[in-house]
Amino acid sequence: LFRSAASGSPSASVRFAVSSSMTSTRSVDEIVVEIKRVLDLYVGRGLGYQFNQVSSFTINYMGVAMEMEVCRLPGLSMNGVRLNRMGGDAWQYQAICKELLKHINLKEETVASSSCGD
């Protein structure tokens, strides 16, 4: 994890595999608001989360502990969402990541909020 001291930006700059479903030209603050919106939809389903700092969340859901962080992509004018399993079953972690990312809107244009109905 690399912090950019020269730019004064509070977001982290990190190297990770880039997926279009995890990248955006939106600002860090806009992405954080969108992540909070989706996580709040899952709170009633047993998800617990804590907003740790400027752009990082600790999440506990279905026996999986994980971290979600909004990071600046090096060399690009984009931000990305980095996910990290801290504990729990790897298959369950993968399923949770897919489910959450499916509902997080990282597109620049304004889209009506969608519910996370099964």
N, CA, C and O atoms as a GROMACS GRO file, in nm:
protein
  472
    1LEU      N    1   0.086  -0.117   0.000
    1LEU     CA    2   0.000   0.000   0.000
    1LEU      C    3   0.090   0.122   0.000
    1LEU      O    4   0.181   0.133   0.082
    2PHE      N    5   0.064   0.213  -0.090
    2PHE     CA    6   0.145   0.333  -0.102
    2PHE      C    7   0.058   0.455  -0.082
    2PHE      O    8  -0.047   0.467  -0.144
    3ARG      N    9   0.100   0.543   0.004
    3ARG     CA   10   0.028   0.669   0.025
    3ARG      C   11   0.097   0.778  -0.055
    3ARG      O   12   0.219   0.782  -0.063
    4SER      N   13   0.020   0.865  -0.114
    4SER     CA   14   0.075   0.972  -0.196
    4SER      C   15   0.087   1.098  -0.112
    4SER      O   16  -0.010   1.172  -0.093
    5ALA      N   17   0.206   1.123  -0.061
    5ALA     CA   18   0.228   1.241   0.023
    5ALA      C   19   0.240   1.367  -0.062
    5ALA      O   20   0.198   1.474  -0.018
    6ALA      N   21   0.295   1.355  -0.183
    6ALA     CA   22   0.318   1.472  -0.268
    6ALA      C   23   0.187   1.536  -0.312
    6ALA      O   24   0.178   1.659  -0.318
    7SER      N   25   0.088   1.457  -0.343
    7SER     CA   26  -0.037   1.513  -0.392
    7SER      C   27  -0.127   1.564  -0.280
    7SER      O   28  -0.219   1.641  -0.304
    8GLY      N   29  -0.098   1.520  -0.158
    8GLY     CA   30  -0.182   1.560  -0.046
    8GLY      C   31  -0.315   1.488  -0.045
    8GLY      O   32  -0.402   1.520   0.035
    9SER      N   33  -0.331   1.392  -0.132
    9SER     CA   34  -0.456   1.318  -0.141
    9SER      C   35  -0.468   1.220  -0.025
    9SER      O   36  -0.372   1.149   0.006
   10PRO      N   37  -0.585   1.214   0.040
   10PRO     CA   38  -0.602   1.123   0.152
   10PRO      C   39  -0.621   0.978   0.108
   10PRO      O   40  -0.612   0.888   0.192
   11SER      N   41  -0.648   0.954  -0.020
   11SER     CA   42  -0.673   0.817  -0.064
   11SER      C   43  -0.542   0.744  -0.089
   11SER      O   44  -0.439   0.806  -0.116
   12ALA      N   45  -0.547   0.615  -0.079
   12ALA     CA   46  -0.429   0.532  -0.099
   12ALA      C   47  -0.408   0.507  -0.247
   12ALA      O   48  -0.503   0.510  -0.325
   13SER      N   49  -0.285   0.483  -0.284
   13SER     CA   50  -0.251   0.439  -0.417
   13SER      C   51  -0.196   0.299  -0.403
   13SER      O   52  -0.103   0.276  -0.326
   14VAL      N   53  -0.252   0.206  -0.476
   14VAL     CA   54  -0.215   0.067  -0.456
   14VAL      C   55  -0.211  -0.006  -0.589
   14VAL      O   56  -0.280   0.032  -0.684
   15ARG      N   57  -0.131  -0.110  -0.596
   15ARG     CA   58  -0.124  -0.193  -0.717
   15ARG      C   59  -0.208  -0.317  -0.695
   15ARG      O   60  -0.189  -0.389  -0.597
   16PHE      N   61  -0.301  -0.343  -0.787
   16PHE     CA   62  -0.382  -0.463  -0.782
   16PHE      C   63  -0.440  -0.488  -0.920
   16PHE      O   64  -0.439  -0.399  -1.004
   17ALA      N   65  -0.491  -0.607  -0.943
   17ALA     CA   66  -0.552  -0.640  -1.071
   17ALA      C   67  -0.671  -0.548  -1.095
   17ALA      O   68  -0.754  -0.529  -1.006
   18VAL      N   69  -0.678  -0.491  -1.213
   18VAL     CA   70  -0.782  -0.395  -1.245
   18VAL      C   71  -0.898  -0.465  -1.317
   18VAL      O   72  -0.877  -0.534  -1.416
   19SER      N   73  -1.017  -0.446  -1.266
   19SER     CA   74  -1.139  -0.497  -1.327
   19SER      C   75  -1.231  -0.378  -1.349
   19SER      O   76  -1.240  -0.290  -1.263
   20SER      N   77  -1.299  -0.374  -1.462
   20SER     CA   78  -1.385  -0.259  -1.490
   20SER      C   79  -1.498  -0.245  -1.389
   20SER      O   80  -1.550  -0.135  -1.369
   21SER      N   81  -1.538  -0.355  -1.325
   21SER     CA   82  -1.644  -0.347  -1.225
   21SER      C   83  -1.594  -0.288  -1.094
   21SER      O   84  -1.674  -0.261  -1.004
   22MET      N   85  -1.464  -0.270  -1.082
   22MET     CA   86  -1.405  -0.220  -0.958
   22MET      C   87  -1.333  -0.087  -0.977
   22MET      O   88  -1.262  -0.042  -0.887
   23THR      N   89  -1.349  -0.022  -1.093
   23THR     CA   90  -1.281   0.104  -1.120
   23THR      C   91  -1.382   0.212  -1.158
   23THR      O   92  -1.493   0.183  -1.204
   24SER      N   93  -1.342   0.337  -1.138
   24SER     CA   94  -1.433   0.447  -1.166
   24SER      C   95  -1.356   0.578  -1.181
   24SER      O   96  -1.248   0.595  -1.125
   25THR      N   97  -1.414   0.670  -1.257
   25THR     CA   98  -1.360   0.805  -1.265
   25THR      C   99  -1.425   0.894  -1.159
   25THR      O  100  -1.389   1.012  -1.146
   26ARG      N  101  -1.520   0.839  -1.082
   26ARG     CA  102  -1.582   0.915  -0.973
   26ARG      C  103  -1.478   0.948  -0.867
   26ARG      O  104  -1.375   0.882  -0.857
   27SER      N  105  -1.506   1.050  -0.789
   27SER     CA  106  -1.416   1.088  -0.680
   27SER      C  107  -1.420   0.984  -0.568
   27SER      O  108  -1.515   0.906  -0.558
   28VAL      N  109  -1.317   0.984  -0.485
   28VAL     CA  110  -1.312   0.893  -0.370
   28VAL      C  111  -1.435   0.913  -0.283
   28VAL      O  112  -1.497   0.816  -0.239
   29ASP      N  113  -1.471   1.039  -0.256
   29ASP     CA  114  -1.586   1.068  -0.171
   29ASP      C  115  -1.716   1.012  -0.229
   29ASP      O  116  -1.798   0.958  -0.155
   30GLU      N  117  -1.735   1.024  -0.360
   30GLU     CA  118  -1.856   0.971  -0.425
   30GLU      C  119  -1.861   0.819  -0.415
   30GLU      O  120  -1.968   0.762  -0.391
   31ILE      N  121  -1.747   0.754  -0.432
   31ILE     CA  122  -1.743   0.608  -0.423
   31ILE      C  123  -1.771   0.563  -0.280
   31ILE      O  124  -1.843   0.465  -0.260
   32VAL      N  125  -1.715   0.632  -0.182
   32VAL     CA  126  -1.739   0.599  -0.041
   32VAL      C  127  -1.887   0.610  -0.009
   32VAL      O  128  -1.942   0.522   0.058
   33VAL      N  129  -1.954   0.716  -0.055
   33VAL     CA  130  -2.098   0.732  -0.032
   33VAL      C  131  -2.174   0.616  -0.095
   33VAL      O  132  -2.268   0.564  -0.035
   34GLU      N  133  -2.136   0.575  -0.215
   34GLU     CA  134  -2.204   0.464  -0.284
   34GLU      C  135  -2.182   0.332  -0.209
   34GLU      O  136  -2.276   0.253  -0.196
   35ILE      N  137  -2.062   0.308  -0.161
   35ILE     CA  138  -2.035   0.186  -0.084
   35ILE      C  139  -2.118   0.185   0.044
   35ILE      O  140  -2.177   0.083   0.078
   36LYS      N  141  -2.123   0.298   0.115
   36LYS     CA  142  -2.205   0.306   0.236
   36LYS      C  143  -2.351   0.278   0.206
   36LYS      O  144  -2.419   0.210   0.284
   37ARG      N  145  -2.401   0.328   0.092
   37ARG     CA  146  -2.540   0.305   0.054
   37ARG      C  147  -2.568   0.156   0.042
   37ARG      O  148  -2.669   0.107   0.094
   38VAL      N  149  -2.480   0.084  -0.025
   38VAL     CA  150  -2.500  -0.060  -0.044
   38VAL      C  151  -2.482  -0.136   0.087
   38VAL      O  152  -2.562  -0.224   0.118
   39LEU      N  153  -2.379  -0.103   0.163
   39LEU     CA  154  -2.358  -0.173   0.290
   39LEU      C  155  -2.477  -0.153   0.384
   39LEU      O  156  -2.516  -0.246   0.454
   40ASP      N  157  -2.534  -0.033   0.386
   40ASP     CA  158  -2.650  -0.005   0.471
   40ASP      C  159  -2.770  -0.093   0.433
   40ASP      O  160  -2.850  -0.128   0.519
   41LEU      N  161  -2.782  -0.128   0.304
   41LEU     CA  162  -2.890  -0.217   0.261
   41LEU      C  163  -2.875  -0.357   0.320
   41LEU      O  164  -2.974  -0.427   0.339
   42TYR      N  165  -2.753  -0.398   0.350
   42TYR     CA  166  -2.725  -0.532   0.402
   42TYR      C  167  -2.720  -0.538   0.554
   42TYR      O  168  -2.713  -0.647   0.611
   43VAL      N  169  -2.722  -0.425   0.622
   43VAL     CA  170  -2.715  -0.424   0.768
   43VAL      C  171  -2.830  -0.504   0.828
   43VAL      O  172  -2.809  -0.578   0.925
   44GLY      N  173  -2.949  -0.492   0.775
   44GLY     CA  174  -3.064  -0.568   0.823
   44GLY      C  175  -3.054  -0.717   0.797
   44GLY      O  176  -3.132  -0.796   0.851
   45ARG      N  177  -2.959  -0.757   0.715
   45ARG     CA  178  -2.938  -0.899   0.682
   45ARG      C  179  -2.821  -0.959   0.760
   45ARG      O  180  -2.776  -1.069   0.729
   46GLY      N  181  -2.772  -0.887   0.858
   46GLY     CA  182  -2.665  -0.940   0.942
   46GLY      C  183  -2.527  -0.886   0.912
   46GLY      O  184  -2.430  -0.926   0.978
   47LEU      N  185  -2.514  -0.796   0.816
   47LEU     CA  186  -2.384  -0.738   0.785
   47LEU      C  187  -2.351  -0.630   0.887
   47LEU      O  188  -2.435  -0.548   0.923
   48GLY      N  189  -2.228  -0.632   0.933
   48GLY     CA  190  -2.178  -0.526   1.020
   48GLY      C  191  -2.059  -0.461   0.953
   48GLY      O  192  -1.976  -0.530   0.894
   49TYR      N  193  -2.048  -0.330   0.962
   49TYR     CA  194  -1.932  -0.264   0.904
   49TYR      C  195  -1.893  -0.143   0.987
   49TYR      O  196  -1.972  -0.086   1.062
   50GLN      N  197  -1.766  -0.107   0.970
   50GLN     CA  198  -1.712   0.012   1.036
   50GLN      C  199  -1.636   0.091   0.932
   50GLN      O  200  -1.554   0.036   0.858
   51PHE      N  201  -1.663   0.221   0.926
   51PHE     CA  202  -1.589   0.310   0.838
   51PHE      C  203  -1.465   0.353   0.916
   51PHE      O  204  -1.476   0.425   1.015
   52ASN      N  205  -1.347   0.310   0.871
   52ASN     CA  206  -1.225   0.325   0.948
   52ASN      C  207  -1.153   0.457   0.930
   52ASN      O  208  -1.106   0.516   1.027
   53GLN      N  209  -1.145   0.504   0.809
   53GLN     CA  210  -1.071   0.626   0.782
   53GLN      C  211  -1.129   0.691   0.659
   53GLN      O  212  -1.246   0.669   0.628
   54VAL      N  213  -1.052   0.770   0.589
   54VAL     CA  214  -1.103   0.845   0.475
   54VAL      C  215  -1.168   0.756   0.370
   54VAL      O  216  -1.267   0.797   0.308
   55SER      N  217  -1.116   0.636   0.347
   55SER     CA  218  -1.168   0.555   0.238
   55SER      C  219  -1.163   0.404   0.264
   55SER      O  220  -1.153   0.326   0.170
   56SER      N  221  -1.171   0.362   0.390
   56SER     CA  222  -1.156   0.221   0.423
   56SER      C  223  -1.270   0.172   0.513
   56SER      O  224  -1.312   0.241   0.605
   57PHE      N  225  -1.318   0.050   0.484
   57PHE     CA  226  -1.424  -0.013   0.561
   57PHE      C  227  -1.377  -0.150   0.609
   57PHE      O  228  -1.308  -0.221   0.537
   58THR      N  229  -1.414  -0.186   0.732
   58THR     CA  230  -1.400  -0.323   0.781
   58THR      C  231  -1.539  -0.382   0.783
   58THR      O  232  -1.631  -0.322   0.838
   59ILE      N  233  -1.555  -0.501   0.723
   59ILE     CA  234  -1.687  -0.561   0.705
   59ILE      C  235  -1.686  -0.701   0.765
   59ILE      O  236  -1.591  -0.777   0.748
   60ASN      N  237  -1.795  -0.735   0.836
   60ASN     CA  238  -1.817  -0.870   0.886
   60ASN      C  239  -1.954  -0.915   0.838
   60ASN      O  240  -2.055  -0.850   0.864
   61TYR      N  241  -1.955  -1.029   0.766
   61TYR     CA  242  -2.080  -1.078   0.710
   61TYR      C  243  -2.071  -1.228   0.684
   61TYR      O  244  -1.978  -1.274   0.618
   62MET      N  245  -2.166  -1.301   0.735
   62MET     CA  246  -2.176  -1.444   0.713
   62MET      C  247  -2.047  -1.519   0.749
   62MET      O  248  -2.004  -1.608   0.676
   63GLY      N  249  -1.986  -1.480   0.860
   63GLY     CA  250  -1.866  -1.547   0.907
   63GLY      C  251  -1.738  -1.504   0.838
   63GLY      O  252  -1.633  -1.564   0.861
   64VAL      N  253  -1.745  -1.402   0.753
   64VAL     CA  254  -1.627  -1.353   0.681
   64VAL      C  255  -1.593  -1.212   0.728
   64VAL      O  256  -1.679  -1.125   0.735
   65ALA      N  257  -1.466  -1.192   0.761
   65ALA     CA  258  -1.415  -1.059   0.794
   65ALA      C  259  -1.335  -1.011   0.673
   65ALA      O  260  -1.249  -1.083   0.621
   66MET      N  261  -1.364  -0.890   0.628
   66MET     CA  262  -1.296  -0.838   0.510
   66MET      C  263  -1.277  -0.688   0.519
   66MET      O  264  -1.337  -0.621   0.603
   67GLU      N  265  -1.193  -0.636   0.432
   67GLU     CA  266  -1.168  -0.493   0.423
   67GLU      C  267  -1.200  -0.448   0.282
   67GLU      O  268  -1.171  -0.519   0.185
   68MET      N  269  -1.260  -0.331   0.270
   68MET     CA  270  -1.289  -0.271   0.141
   68MET      C  271  -1.231  -0.130   0.145
   68MET      O  272  -1.260  -0.053   0.236
   69GLU      N  273  -1.150  -0.097   0.045
   69GLU     CA  274  -1.083   0.033   0.044
   69GLU      C  275  -1.090   0.094  -0.095
   69GLU      O  276  -1.073   0.024  -0.195
   70VAL      N  277  -1.115   0.224  -0.100
   70VAL     CA  278  -1.112   0.298  -0.226
   70VAL      C  279  -0.969   0.349  -0.243
   70VAL      O  280  -0.916   0.418  -0.156
   71CYS      N  281  -0.907   0.315  -0.356
   71CYS     CA  282  -0.767   0.347  -0.382
   71CYS      C  283  -0.750   0.418  -0.515
   71CYS      O  284  -0.827   0.397  -0.608
   72ARG      N  285  -0.650   0.502  -0.523
   72ARG     CA  286  -0.612   0.569  -0.647
   72ARG      C  287  -0.532   0.470  -0.731
   72ARG      O  288  -0.441   0.405  -0.680
   73LEU      N  289  -0.566   0.456  -0.859
   73LEU     CA  290  -0.492   0.366  -0.947
   73LEU      C  291  -0.369   0.439  -1.001
   73LEU      O  292  -0.382   0.544  -1.063
   74PRO      N  293  -0.251   0.383  -0.979
   74PRO     CA  294  -0.129   0.449  -1.023
   74PRO      C  295  -0.124   0.462  -1.175
   74PRO      O  296  -0.153   0.367  -1.247
   75GLY      N  297  -0.088   0.580  -1.222
   75GLY     CA  298  -0.074   0.604  -1.365
   75GLY      C  299  -0.204   0.627  -1.440
   75GLY      O  300  -0.202   0.650  -1.561
   76LEU      N  301  -0.317   0.622  -1.371
   76LEU     CA  302  -0.447   0.642  -1.434
   76LEU      C  303  -0.524   0.750  -1.360
   76LEU      O  304  -0.498   0.775  -1.242
   77SER      N  305  -0.615   0.812  -1.426
   77SER     CA  306  -0.702   0.911  -1.361
   77SER      C  307  -0.828   0.842  -1.312
   77SER      O  308  -0.940   0.885  -1.340
   78MET      N  309  -0.809   0.734  -1.237
   78MET     CA  310  -0.921   0.654  -1.190
   78MET      C  311  -0.898   0.610  -1.047
   78MET      O  312  -0.786   0.610  -0.996
   79ASN      N  313  -1.008   0.572  -0.983
   79ASN     CA  314  -1.004   0.513  -0.850
   79ASN      C  315  -1.054   0.370  -0.860
   79ASN      O  316  -1.129   0.336  -0.952
   80GLY      N  317  -1.011   0.287  -0.766
   80GLY     CA  318  -1.054   0.148  -0.767
   80GLY      C  319  -1.097   0.106  -0.628
   80GLY      O  320  -1.067   0.172  -0.529
   81VAL      N  321  -1.169  -0.005  -0.622
   81VAL     CA  322  -1.211  -0.063  -0.495
   81VAL      C  323  -1.126  -0.188  -0.473
   81VAL      O  324  -1.128  -0.280  -0.554
   82ARG      N  325  -1.052  -0.189  -0.363
   82ARG     CA  326  -0.967  -0.303  -0.327
   82ARG      C  327  -1.037  -0.382  -0.217
   82ARG      O  328  -1.084  -0.324  -0.119
   83LEU      N  329  -1.044  -0.512  -0.235
   83LEU     CA  330  -1.107  -0.600  -0.137
   83LEU      C  331  -1.002  -0.694  -0.081
   83LEU      O  332  -0.914  -0.742  -0.154
   84ASN      N  333  -1.010  -0.721   0.049
   84ASN     CA  334  -0.912  -0.808   0.114
   84ASN      C  335  -0.981  -0.892   0.220
   84ASN      O  336  -1.046  -0.839   0.311
   85ARG      N  337  -0.967  -1.024   0.209
   85ARG     CA  338  -1.025  -1.115   0.310
   85ARG      C  339  -0.932  -1.118   0.430
   85ARG      O  340  -0.813  -1.143   0.416
   86MET      N  341  -0.986  -1.092   0.547
   86MET     CA  342  -0.909  -1.092   0.671
   86MET      C  343  -0.934  -1.219   0.750
   86MET      O  344  -0.853  -1.255   0.837
   87GLY      N  345  -1.043  -1.289   0.723
   87GLY     CA  346  -1.075  -1.414   0.792
   87GLY      C  347  -1.203  -1.473   0.737
   87GLY      O  348  -1.284  -1.404   0.676
   88GLY      N  349  -1.220  -1.602   0.759
   88GLY     CA  350  -1.340  -1.670   0.713
   88GLY      C  351  -1.315  -1.751   0.588
   88GLY      O  352  -1.204  -1.752   0.533
   89ASP      N  353  -1.418  -1.818   0.543
   89ASP     CA  354  -1.411  -1.908   0.429
   89ASP      C  355  -1.386  -1.832   0.298
   89ASP      O  356  -1.453  -1.732   0.271
   90ALA      N  357  -1.291  -1.880   0.218
   90ALA     CA  358  -1.255  -1.814   0.093
   90ALA      C  359  -1.369  -1.816  -0.009
   90ALA      O  360  -1.389  -1.718  -0.081
   91TRP      N  361  -1.443  -1.926  -0.016
   91TRP     CA  362  -1.554  -1.935  -0.112
   91TRP      C  363  -1.667  -1.840  -0.072
   91TRP      O  364  -1.728  -1.776  -0.158
   92GLN      N  365  -1.694  -1.831   0.056
   92GLN     CA  366  -1.797  -1.740   0.105
   92GLN      C  367  -1.755  -1.595   0.079
   92GLN      O  368  -1.838  -1.512   0.041
   93TYR      N  369  -1.628  -1.566   0.100
   93TYR     CA  370  -1.572  -1.432   0.073
   93TYR      C  371  -1.595  -1.395  -0.073
   93TYR      O  372  -1.639  -1.284  -0.104
   94GLN      N  373  -1.564  -1.487  -0.163
   94GLN     CA  374  -1.580  -1.461  -0.306
   94GLN      C  375  -1.728  -1.433  -0.339
   94GLN      O  376  -1.757  -1.341  -0.416
   95ALA      N  377  -1.818  -1.510  -0.282
   95ALA     CA  378  -1.961  -1.489  -0.307
   95ALA      C  379  -2.007  -1.353  -0.254
   95ALA      O  380  -2.085  -1.284  -0.320
   96ILE      N  381  -1.959  -1.315  -0.136
   96ILE     CA  382  -1.996  -1.186  -0.078
   96ILE      C  383  -1.944  -1.071  -0.164
   96ILE      O  384  -2.016  -0.975  -0.190
   97CYS      N  385  -1.819  -1.081  -0.210
   97CYS     CA  386  -1.763  -0.977  -0.296
   97CYS      C  387  -1.845  -0.960  -0.422
   97CYS      O  388  -1.877  -0.847  -0.460
   98LYS      N  389  -1.879  -1.070  -0.487
   98LYS     CA  390  -1.961  -1.062  -0.609
   98LYS      C  391  -2.095  -0.997  -0.581
   98LYS      O  392  -2.141  -0.913  -0.659
   99GLU      N  393  -2.157  -1.035  -0.471
   99GLU     CA  394  -2.288  -0.980  -0.435
   99GLU      C  395  -2.281  -0.829  -0.410
   99GLU      O  396  -2.363  -0.753  -0.462
  100LEU      N  397  -2.184  -0.787  -0.331
  100LEU     CA  398  -2.173  -0.644  -0.300
  100LEU      C  399  -2.137  -0.563  -0.424
  100LEU      O  400  -2.197  -0.458  -0.449
  101LEU      N  401  -2.039  -0.610  -0.502
  101LEU     CA  402  -1.997  -0.536  -0.621
  101LEU      C  403  -2.108  -0.526  -0.725
  101LEU      O  404  -2.113  -0.430  -0.802
  102LYS      N  405  -2.196  -0.625  -0.728
  102LYS     CA  406  -2.309  -0.623  -0.821
  102LYS      C  407  -2.398  -0.501  -0.797
  102LYS      O  408  -2.460  -0.450  -0.890
  103HIS      N  409  -2.405  -0.454  -0.673
  103HIS     CA  410  -2.496  -0.344  -0.638
  103HIS      C  411  -2.427  -0.208  -0.623
  103HIS      O  412  -2.495  -0.106  -0.610
  104ILE      N  413  -2.295  -0.207  -0.625
  104ILE     CA  414  -2.223  -0.080  -0.613
  104ILE      C  415  -2.210  -0.018  -0.752
  104ILE      O  416  -2.149  -0.077  -0.841
  105ASN      N  417  -2.269   0.099  -0.769
  105ASN     CA  418  -2.266   0.169  -0.897
  105ASN      C  419  -2.145   0.261  -0.902
  105ASN      O  420  -2.140   0.362  -0.833
  106LEU      N  421  -2.046   0.224  -0.984
  106LEU     CA  422  -1.926   0.307  -0.996
  106LEU      C  423  -1.926   0.391  -1.123
  106LEU      O  424  -1.829   0.462  -1.150
  107LYS      N  425  -2.033   0.384  -1.201
  107LYS     CA  426  -2.041   0.462  -1.324
  107LYS      C  427  -2.055   0.611  -1.292
  107LYS      O  428  -2.111   0.649  -1.189
  108GLU      N  429  -2.004   0.692  -1.381
  108GLU     CA  430  -2.005   0.838  -1.362
  108GLU      C  431  -2.146   0.897  -1.368
  108GLU      O  432  -2.179   0.985  -1.290
  109GLU      N  433  -2.228   0.849  -1.460
  109GLU     CA  434  -2.362   0.906  -1.477
  109GLU      C  435  -2.450   0.871  -1.358
  109GLU      O  436  -2.428   0.772  -1.289
  110THR      N  437  -2.549   0.955  -1.338
  110THR     CA  438  -2.643   0.934  -1.229
  110THR      C  439  -2.743   0.827  -1.268
  110THR      O  440  -2.808   0.836  -1.372
  111VAL      N  441  -2.755   0.725  -1.183
  111VAL     CA  442  -2.848   0.616  -1.207
  111VAL      C  443  -2.933   0.602  -1.083
  111VAL      O  444  -2.884   0.617  -0.972
  112ALA      N  445  -3.061   0.572  -1.101
  112ALA     CA  446  -3.150   0.555  -0.987
  112ALA      C  447  -3.098   0.442  -0.898
  112ALA      O  448  -3.048   0.341  -0.949
  113SER      N  449  -3.110   0.457  -0.770
  113SER     CA  450  -3.063   0.356  -0.676
  113SER      C  451  -3.140   0.226  -0.696
  113SER      O  452  -3.261   0.226  -0.718
  114SER      N  453  -3.066   0.116  -0.689
  114SER     CA  454  -3.130  -0.014  -0.701
  114SER      C  455  -3.131  -0.081  -0.565
  114SER      O  456  -3.040  -0.062  -0.484
  115SER      N  457  -3.234  -0.161  -0.540
  115SER     CA  458  -3.238  -0.235  -0.413
  115SER      C  459  -3.164  -0.365  -0.432
  115SER      O  460  -3.139  -0.408  -0.544
  116CYS      N  461  -3.130  -0.427  -0.323
  116CYS     CA  462  -3.054  -0.552  -0.327
  116CYS      C  463  -3.147  -0.671  -0.306
  116CYS      O  464  -3.113  -0.762  -0.229
  117GLY      N  465  -3.260  -0.674  -0.369
  117GLY     CA  466  -3.355  -0.783  -0.353
  117GLY      C  467  -3.301  -0.911  -0.415
  117GLY      O  468  -3.233  -0.908  -0.517
  118ASP      N  469  -3.333  -1.023  -0.351
  118ASP     CA  470  -3.283  -1.152  -0.402
  118ASP      C  471  -3.376  -1.212  -0.504
  118ASP      O  472  -3.350  -1.320  -0.556
   0.00000   0.00000   0.00000
